[in-house]
Amino acid sequence: MNEEAFYVGTDTIIAISNLRDSVTDELINDATIAGKLYTIASVEIVSGAVVFSAAGSGAYNGLLPDTALITAGTEYYLEVTVEKDALKLTFRMKRTAKLYIE
C-alpha cells in the first residue's frame, strides 16, 4: 500500500524510520509514540487513534485501524507525538484518504 495515503475501510500502516537523538545522533528505539487523526479543520477523528510500536534500528510502525471514520478524497492530518525521557516532539503528516483497490 502507498504510505502517502490513509485508506478507507482497511488498516493503514504508518511508518516512522531513522528516529535519532539530535545531540548524539544515536538511533532511538525506546520512545513512546502515539498519533491522533484530525480533519483539516482540526476536528479530532476519535476512531483514528494510532499507537506505534518499535521495529528496531530507529524504526516504528503504527496502525490506523480500518474502523477510522474517514472519507475518500478528503484530506486529514495525523498529529504524531514522540516522547523520550523528558523530551517531547510533535509533528503532522498530511494525507488524503483513498479507497484501497488491488
Secondary structure, DSSP 8 states (H G I E B T S, - for coil): --TTEEEETS-EEEEE---B-TTT--B--S-EEEEEEEETT--EEEEEEEEEEEEETTEEEEEE-TT----TT-EEEEEEEEEETTEEEEEEEEEEEEE---
